Amino acid sequence: MTEDGDDSFRDCGKELVKVTRFGVAVRVFALRRKNVTSYLLAYYLHGKRVRETFKGSLDEAKTHAAEIAKKVSEQTAGNGLLPLADVQVYQHAVERLKTVGVPLAVAIAEYIDAKQKIGGRPLSEAVGSFLKHEALDLPQKTLAEVAQEMLDAKKMDGIGILYRKQLRCLLEPACNTLTKPISEITTAEVDDYLRGLNRSTRSRYNARAALVSAFEFAKSREYLPRDRTTAAALAASIRVKSGEVEIFTPAEMTALLEAAESDAEALPLIAFGGFAGLRTAEIGRLQWEDIDLVQGHITVSAAKAKTASRRIIPIQENLSRWLQPWANASGLVFKPKDATKVEKRVSKAAGVAWKHNALRHSFGSYRLAAIKNAPEVALEMGNSPQMIFKHYRELVTPRDAAAWWAIVPKRAGNVIPMQATAAEG
């Protein structure tokens, strides 16, 4: 084996083949001397040209060339030197990185970090997903702006004022806390807000539901990506404790009705809620024409029901007696915007603390205790039998139920000065 620094292999004879292994190229030349054919194997080692004579067949020469290439590759790697092929890869990588102004070491570190985070997925796939979701030119709408737009839209859609008022009350505290653009609000921030509310689980459940509605509305307006689950929807679910269902006792209901007996606004609200199980919003949409005292039923049309399903509610005997002053009335039963004001007024006059949704809860509890038929109660309330059984089973005794359904007016005829006047819309 000899080494020299010549610029070429011109004196080696005719090149027959070039064997490349492990990034190292070994050229095989033919040598003819005294009618004997031998071969010259030429390659580079540590930057210098090396020539080696080999006697044998061409196939053997090529095999030997492959062995040399392997050894040269191992030597250069062992000496801390890169094989020629790796040098070329390195130079190419450095040149490519110059176009984005990133050093090779930084590029490698960032690539490894990203690869570890996304697992075995191609990095280009992850970048594509990021661009799809993040690189959107979304309007910078705050939660307060979205909430107002949603309320305005619901008003135009004919949604009742009471529901809109409740929705506004649920969203206003959130708007005051979550003030940045809705597209930047995170699930963690929604979770923290809901957990920070010093309220019952039912109130926090309702607050979360209102936020989900607002975020879904934002998605429909393309203030949020349409193909992504919103931060509010991803927030932790809130389980309402069944023990938080509050009802009025027969004595409390009697006091409320006596306080409302001469109040044309309050009495229908109290009576329909406690003795027919109607939601306050449904009472606010009800017309006196929907009440048939002769046939003994109330018709709640799909347009007036919360669940958008028509239902027929039987009028109980005691409710019929409370409604006699309105036997010939027409028009709207109750002005929904006055619900909170009326509840406070009657509660104060009766000396009974008002309980959230307790009229409807009371109906469900006392009705189920009286007839022991959850599917029938569910039909009357516009709910599922599972919910009726879950919330109202065994809350009251049959004796309490009998007392509830025996609550009737004390005054003969239950005269109300405004008996023929329907609530104005």
C-alpha positions, 0 to 999 in steps of 0.5 A: 500500500502506498500513499501520495499526494498526486492530483489524479490516478492517471497512471493507474490504467483503465478504471473498471468500477467504483465501489461505494460503501459507508460513504467511502468510494474505492476505485478499481483499475486494471493493471497489465504487466508481463501478461499478468492482470492485476488491479489497483484499488485507489481511495482517500484516507484522511484527505490523502490518496491511497493506492493498493495493488490486488491480485486475483479476479475482478469479483475478488477485487470488488469484494476487497474494495468493499472491505477497504471502504468499511475499514476506512469509514471505521477509521475516520469515525474512530478518529473523530472525522466524518466520512465523506458522505456525512460531510456532504450531508452536514454541509448541505444541512448548514446551507439549508439552515442559512435560509431561515437563519437557524444554527444547526445545533439549535435546529437539532435541539428544536427538532428533537424536542418537537419530535418527543412531544408529538411521538411518532407522527411526522413533524410536517403533520403536526405543523399542518395541524397547528396551521389549520387551528392556530393560524386563523385570522379570527375576529378579536371579540370579547366574551362580553361582546359575544354575549350581547350579540347572542342575547340580541339574536335570541330576542330577534328569534322570539325567545322569551324575555325571562330566559334572556334575563336569566342568561344575562345574569348568568353571563355578566359575572363571567364577562367581568372576569374573562375579559380577553378575546374569547379565542384566547380564553383557555379551558383552565381559565373557565374552570378556575372561574367556575370553581371560584363562584361561591354558589351552589352546584346547581348555580355553577352548573347553570353558569357553565351551561350559559358559557357553553352556549356563548362559546357555541354561538361564537363558533357559529359566528366564526369567532372561534374555529368551527372544527374545534371543541370550545374551551367552555365545552372542555371545562370540567362537568359539574355534578348537581347534588340531588340534596340541593333540590328545595321545596316548599312545605304545605305551610309555606305554600299556604302562606305564599298563596294567602299573601298573593290572594289579592294580587292579580300578578302573583297568584297565577305565578304561584298557583301554576308553578306549585300545582301544575309544575310549569316553569316560570318561563312557560307561565310567561308565555301562557295565554288564558285561552290555553287553560280549559277549566271546563275540560280540566287541562292546560295546553302547553304548545311546543312553541311555549315549552322549554323542550319544544314538545307539546304537552297536556297538564291535568288541572288538579281540583285545588288549582281549579279553585284557585283559578276560578276568578280568571274563568273568563279571562283572556290574553297573557297570563303573566308578564315574564319580566316581572317574575323576580319582582313578584317573587320578592314581593310575595316572599316578603309579604308571606314571611317565607324565604324564596327558594330557587325553582322550588315551586316546580320542584314542589309540584314534582315531589308532591305529585310523585308522592301522591300518584307514585307514577314517575312516567306520568309525572314526567309527561306533565312536567315535560321531563324524563322519568329518570330525572323525576325518579332521581330528583323527587323520589321520597322527598315528601311523605304521602301525608305531606302530599295530601296536605299539599293538594288540599290547599284551597282558597279560604275566601268564598269565590276567591275574589280578586279585584283584577280578576278579569284583567289579563297580564299585558304583554 
